[in-house]
Amino acid sequence: MPLGISYIEDFSKSENSPLYIGFIETGAIIGPLIGLLLASFCANIYVDTGSVSTGIYNLPPICIGYIAGGLIMKKFKITVKQAAHIGCWLSVIEYLLYFLCFLATCDNSPVAGITTSYEGIQQDLYVGNKILADCNTDCNCPTKTWDPVCGDNGLSYMSACLAGCETSSGTGLNMVFQNCSCIRTSGNSSAVLGLCDKGHDCSMMLQYFLILSTISSFIYSLAAIPGYMVLLRHIYLGLPAALRGSSFIPAFLILILLRKHHLPGENDPSGTELAVMKVTEKEKECKDVHQNSKVLNDEEMKAKL
């Protein structure tokens, strides 16, 4: 905000400065207002607590990186050109590390009725999934309750009721559900609370992801201070307007290419004219048939009279 006002005072006309400053002040009021109104909407959105917990690992290296970047800039007296090189190469390294995070993946948990069928056959999400089956239709189970259990067959179920369990023993996390009709095993069909374990490899993937995310956050914050120095320098030189104008050149090139080639939804004008002519001819034929039938009906009525 102070940076925007000082920029307006330096590079805009005096008669236009109040208008631009008014826009900034209006945005400063409307922005938080929209944020407050979005709070009620965002409160209804499902948020995985695991994704929120990653901030605990990312915030400390970000703070350390900001301090380290400032100390490096001050100690070695880095120029703006050197800061641009540092920020560029550190950003490239950060992007590559974040790209490696996409390799740390795990398969979806096999949940009966969602990711797999009750027979254990893998199927696509939201395609032909049936939460209820023949083994739990008579149980009157709620289909919107998420209290997963893991069966002896290695398959997870949304709840013990949907697993067809009749009895239970134990309390709390040690509760065991027995006589589950949907769990098809040779022995006693039972289930325990929680999703089935995905294996050691999947748990290690989470650790690899957290390590890469922490290192990437540190490198990002380390490149932030040189980037801000370059930003302030090119604002002082009046380069943003030139850079912003040159950024529209690719948009014009794309527009020219689209004008040369028809879009997928665009039809040939000659074809549309033929279609319109056919429609009008059919309408005329329908009107003629309707008038002829009306004349015949009038003649029949006169003959009867």
C-alpha positions as CSV (number, residue, x, y, z in Angstrom):
1,M,0.0,0.0,0.0
2,P,2.7,2.7,0.8
3,L,4.7,1.5,-2.1
4,G,1.7,1.9,-4.4
5,I,1.0,5.5,-3.2
6,S,4.6,6.5,-3.6
7,Y,4.6,5.0,-7.1
8,I,1.5,7.0,-8.0
9,E,3.0,10.2,-6.7
10,D,6.2,9.7,-8.8
11,F,4.8,8.5,-12.1
12,S,1.3,9.8,-12.5
13,K,-0.1,13.3,-13.2
14,S,-1.1,15.4,-10.3
15,E,-4.7,15.7,-11.4
16,N,-5.1,11.9,-11.7
17,S,-3.3,11.0,-8.4
18,P,-6.5,11.4,-6.2
19,L,-8.4,9.0,-8.5
20,Y,-5.7,6.3,-8.4
21,I,-5.2,6.7,-4.6
22,G,-9.0,6.4,-4.3
23,F,-8.9,3.1,-6.2
24,I,-6.2,1.8,-3.9
25,E,-8.1,2.8,-0.8
26,T,-11.3,1.2,-2.1
27,G,-9.5,-2.0,-2.9
28,A,-8.0,-2.0,0.6
29,I,-11.6,-1.9,2.1
30,I,-13.3,-4.2,-0.4
31,G,-10.5,-6.9,-0.2
32,P,-10.8,-7.6,3.6
33,L,-14.6,-7.4,3.3
34,I,-14.7,-10.1,0.6
35,G,-12.3,-12.2,2.8
36,L,-14.7,-11.9,5.7
37,L,-17.7,-12.9,3.6
38,L,-15.8,-15.9,2.2
39,A,-15.2,-17.2,5.7
40,S,-18.7,-18.7,6.0
41,F,-18.2,-20.3,2.5
42,C,-14.8,-21.7,3.3
43,A,-16.1,-23.1,6.6
44,N,-18.2,-25.6,4.7
45,I,-15.3,-26.8,2.5
46,Y,-13.7,-30.0,3.5
47,V,-10.1,-29.5,4.6
48,D,-7.7,-32.3,5.2
49,T,-5.9,-31.7,8.6
50,G,-2.8,-33.4,7.2
51,S,-2.4,-30.6,4.6
52,V,-2.7,-28.0,7.3
53,S,-0.1,-29.7,9.5
54,T,2.5,-29.3,6.7
55,G,2.7,-25.6,7.6
56,I,4.4,-26.5,10.8
57,Y,7.3,-27.9,8.8
58,N,7.4,-25.1,6.2
59,L,7.2,-22.0,8.4
60,P,10.5,-22.3,10.3
61,P,12.7,-22.8,7.2
62,I,10.9,-19.9,5.5
63,C,11.7,-17.6,8.4
64,I,15.3,-18.7,8.5
65,G,15.6,-18.3,4.7
66,Y,14.4,-14.7,4.9
67,I,16.9,-13.8,7.5
68,A,19.7,-15.7,5.7
69,G,18.9,-14.0,2.4
70,G,19.1,-10.5,4.0
71,L,22.4,-11.3,5.8
72,I,23.9,-12.6,2.5
73,M,22.8,-9.5,0.6
74,K,24.3,-7.2,3.3
75,K,27.5,-9.1,4.0
76,F,28.6,-9.7,0.4
77,K,27.2,-6.3,-1.0
78,I,25.4,-8.0,-3.8
79,T,24.4,-5.8,-6.7
80,V,21.1,-5.8,-8.5
81,K,22.4,-7.8,-11.4
82,Q,23.9,-10.4,-9.1
83,A,20.6,-10.5,-7.1
84,A,18.7,-11.2,-10.3
85,H,21.0,-14.1,-11.2
86,I,20.7,-15.5,-7.6
87,G,16.9,-15.2,-7.6
88,C,16.6,-16.8,-11.0
89,W,18.7,-19.8,-10.4
90,L,17.4,-20.4,-6.9
91,S,13.8,-20.3,-8.3
92,V,14.7,-22.9,-10.9
93,I,16.1,-25.2,-8.2
94,E,13.0,-24.7,-6.2
95,Y,10.7,-25.6,-9.1
96,L,12.7,-28.7,-9.8
97,L,12.4,-29.8,-6.1
98,Y,8.7,-29.1,-6.1
99,F,8.4,-31.2,-9.3
100,L,10.0,-34.1,-7.4
101,C,7.2,-33.9,-4.9
102,F,4.8,-35.1,-7.5
103,L,6.8,-38.4,-7.6
104,A,6.0,-39.1,-4.0
105,T,2.6,-40.7,-4.5
106,C,0.5,-43.5,-3.0
107,D,-2.4,-45.5,-4.3
108,N,-5.9,-44.8,-3.0
109,S,-7.1,-46.8,-0.1
110,P,-9.3,-49.6,-1.2
111,V,-12.7,-48.6,0.3
112,A,-15.7,-50.8,-0.6
113,G,-18.3,-48.8,-2.5
114,I,-16.0,-45.9,-3.3
115,T,-12.7,-47.0,-4.9
116,T,-13.5,-50.7,-5.1
117,S,-16.5,-52.9,-5.2
118,Y,-17.5,-55.1,-2.3
119,E,-15.8,-58.0,-4.1
120,G,-12.5,-56.1,-4.1
121,I,-12.4,-55.2,-7.8
122,Q,-10.7,-51.9,-8.5
123,Q,-12.9,-49.3,-10.3
124,D,-12.7,-45.6,-11.2
125,L,-13.8,-43.0,-8.7
126,Y,-17.4,-41.8,-9.1
127,V,-18.1,-44.3,-11.9
128,G,-20.7,-47.0,-11.1
129,N,-19.9,-46.9,-7.4
130,K,-22.6,-48.4,-5.1
131,I,-22.3,-47.7,-1.4
132,L,-25.0,-50.2,-0.6
133,A,-24.8,-53.9,-1.4
134,D,-26.8,-57.0,-0.9
135,C,-25.0,-57.8,2.3
136,N,-25.9,-54.5,4.0
137,T,-29.2,-53.4,2.4
138,D,-31.3,-54.6,5.3
139,C,-29.2,-52.8,7.9
140,N,-30.6,-49.3,7.2
141,C,-27.1,-47.8,7.4
142,P,-26.4,-44.1,6.9
143,T,-24.6,-43.6,3.6
144,K,-23.1,-40.2,4.6
145,T,-21.2,-41.3,7.7
146,W,-17.5,-41.6,7.5
147,D,-16.2,-43.9,10.3
148,P,-14.0,-46.3,8.4
149,V,-13.1,-49.8,9.6
150,C,-10.5,-52.3,8.2
151,G,-11.7,-55.8,7.5
152,D,-9.7,-59.1,7.7
153,N,-9.7,-59.2,3.9
154,G,-7.6,-56.0,3.7
155,L,-10.5,-54.0,2.4
156,S,-11.7,-50.8,4.1
157,Y,-15.4,-49.9,4.6
158,M,-17.1,-46.6,5.3
159,S,-18.5,-47.8,8.6
160,A,-19.0,-50.9,10.6
161,C,-22.7,-50.9,9.6
162,L,-21.9,-50.9,5.9
163,A,-19.5,-53.7,6.6
164,G,-22.5,-55.7,7.8
165,C,-21.1,-56.2,11.4
166,E,-23.5,-57.4,14.0
167,T,-21.6,-57.5,17.2
168,S,-18.6,-55.6,18.8
169,S,-16.2,-56.1,21.6
170,G,-13.9,-53.7,23.4
171,T,-14.0,-49.9,23.8
172,G,-12.5,-46.9,22.1
173,L,-9.7,-47.5,19.6
174,N,-9.5,-51.1,20.7
175,M,-13.0,-51.9,19.5
176,V,-13.4,-55.0,17.3
177,F,-16.4,-55.6,15.2
178,Q,-17.4,-59.3,14.5
179,N,-19.8,-61.3,12.4
180,C,-19.5,-58.9,9.4
181,S,-21.5,-60.2,6.5
182,C,-19.8,-58.1,3.8
183,I,-16.3,-59.3,4.8
184,R,-15.8,-62.6,3.0
185,T,-13.0,-64.5,4.7
186,S,-12.4,-68.1,5.5
187,G,-12.3,-67.5,9.3
188,N,-14.2,-65.2,11.6
189,S,-15.1,-62.1,9.6
190,S,-14.1,-59.1,11.8
191,A,-13.0,-55.5,11.4
192,V,-11.1,-52.9,13.4
193,L,-11.4,-49.1,13.5
194,G,-9.4,-47.1,10.9
195,L,-8.4,-47.5,7.3
196,C,-6.2,-50.4,6.3
197,D,-2.5,-49.8,6.3
198,K,-1.0,-49.0,2.8
199,G,2.4,-50.5,3.6
200,H,5.8,-49.2,4.5
201,D,6.5,-47.7,1.1
202,C,3.6,-45.3,1.4
203,S,4.6,-44.1,4.9
204,M,8.1,-43.4,3.6
205,M,6.7,-41.3,0.7
206,L,5.2,-38.9,3.2
207,Q,8.6,-38.4,4.8
208,Y,10.2,-37.8,1.5
209,F,7.5,-35.3,0.6
210,L,8.0,-33.4,3.9
211,I,11.8,-33.3,3.4
212,L,11.5,-32.0,-0.1
213,S,8.8,-29.5,0.9
214,T,11.0,-28.1,3.7
215,I,14.0,-27.7,1.5
216,S,12.0,-26.1,-1.2
217,S,10.5,-23.6,1.2
218,F,13.9,-22.6,2.5
219,I,15.2,-22.1,-1.1
220,Y,12.1,-20.1,-1.9
221,S,12.6,-17.7,1.0
222,L,16.3,-17.5,0.3
223,A,15.5,-16.2,-3.2
224,A,12.8,-13.9,-2.0
225,I,15.0,-11.0,-0.7
226,P,17.1,-10.8,-3.9
227,G,13.9,-10.9,-5.9
228,Y,12.4,-8.0,-3.9
229,M,15.6,-5.9,-4.4
230,V,15.3,-6.4,-8.2
231,L,11.5,-5.6,-8.0
232,L,12.1,-2.3,-6.2
233,R,14.9,-1.4,-8.6
234,H,12.9,-1.9,-11.7
235,I,10.0,0.0,-10.2
236,Y,12.3,2.9,-9.6
237,L,13.5,2.8,-13.3
238,G,9.9,2.7,-14.6
239,L,10.1,-0.7,-16.2
240,P,6.8,-2.3,-15.0
241,A,4.8,-0.5,-17.7
242,A,7.1,-1.7,-20.5
243,L,7.2,-5.3,-19.2
244,R,3.4,-5.3,-18.7
245,G,2.9,-4.0,-22.3
246,S,5.3,-6.6,-23.8
247,S,3.4,-9.4,-21.9
248,F,0.4,-8.8,-24.2
249,I,2.4,-9.8,-27.4
250,P,1.9,-13.6,-26.9
251,A,-1.9,-12.9,-26.5
252,F,-2.0,-11.1,-29.8
253,L,-0.1,-14.0,-31.5
254,I,-2.5,-16.5,-30.1
255,L,-5.5,-14.4,-31.3
256,I,-4.1,-14.2,-34.8
257,L,-3.6,-18.0,-34.9
258,L,-7.2,-18.6,-33.7
259,R,-8.5,-16.3,-36.4
260,K,-6.7,-18.2,-39.1
261,H,-8.1,-21.5,-38.0
262,H,-11.7,-22.2,-37.1
263,L,-12.5,-23.0,-33.5
264,P,-13.9,-26.5,-32.8
265,G,-17.4,-25.1,-32.1
266,E,-17.4,-22.8,-35.1
267,N,-19.4,-23.9,-38.2
268,D,-19.1,-23.1,-41.9
269,P,-21.4,-20.1,-42.8
270,S,-22.5,-21.8,-46.0
271,G,-23.6,-24.9,-44.0
272,T,-25.6,-22.7,-41.7
273,E,-27.3,-21.0,-44.6
274,L,-28.3,-24.4,-46.1
275,A,-29.6,-25.5,-42.7
276,V,-31.7,-22.4,-42.3
277,M,-33.1,-22.8,-45.8
278,K,-34.1,-26.4,-45.0
279,V,-35.8,-25.4,-41.8
280,T,-37.8,-22.7,-43.6
281,E,-38.8,-25.1,-46.3
282,K,-40.0,-27.6,-43.7
283,E,-42.0,-24.9,-41.9
284,K,-43.7,-23.9,-45.2
285,E,-44.6,-27.6,-45.9
286,C,-46.1,-28.0,-42.5
287,K,-48.1,-24.8,-42.9
288,D,-49.4,-26.0,-46.3
289,V,-50.4,-29.4,-44.9
290,H,-52.2,-27.7,-42.0
291,Q,-54.1,-25.4,-44.3
292,N,-55.1,-28.3,-46.7
293,S,-56.3,-30.4,-43.7
294,K,-58.3,-27.4,-42.5
295,V,-60.0,-26.9,-45.9
296,L,-60.8,-30.6,-46.1
297,N,-62.4,-30.5,-42.7
298,D,-64.5,-27.5,-43.6
299,E,-65.7,-29.3,-46.8
300,E,-66.6,-32.5,-44.8
301,M,-68.6,-30.4,-42.4
302,K,-70.5,-28.7,-45.2
303,A,-71.2,-32.1,-46.8
304,K,-72.6,-33.5,-43.6
305,L,-74.8,-30.4,-43.0
